[in-house]
Amino acid sequence: MRAGAFLLPLLLLAACKEEPRFEERYDKAAEEIEARAKAMDADIAESEKAAAASGLSDPAGPSNAPGSSGE
């Protein structure tokens, strides 16, 4: 019983780890976003390079439908 009374406060102290500050969470999220953006840019560049090599790219660029007059 004494051992349980001694271990309980130790377990509670171990469980009460300090939460990361806002700045730490923000920095971590910003790093993850930057890494994802770089990966996306690399994928897009690779796709464009492959399309250009295969002759599938449209020299005129993508076509967009004309805007609506609203009438």
Contacts in CASP RR format, 6 or more apart in sequence:
PFRMAT RR
TARGET T0000
AUTHOR 0000-0000-0000
METHOD contacts of the structure
MODEL  1
MRAGAFLLPLLLLAACKEEPRFEERYDKAAEEIEARAKAMDADIAESEKA
AAASGLSDPAGPSNAPGSSGE
20 28 0 8 1.000
48 57 0 8 1.000
51 57 0 8 1.000
END
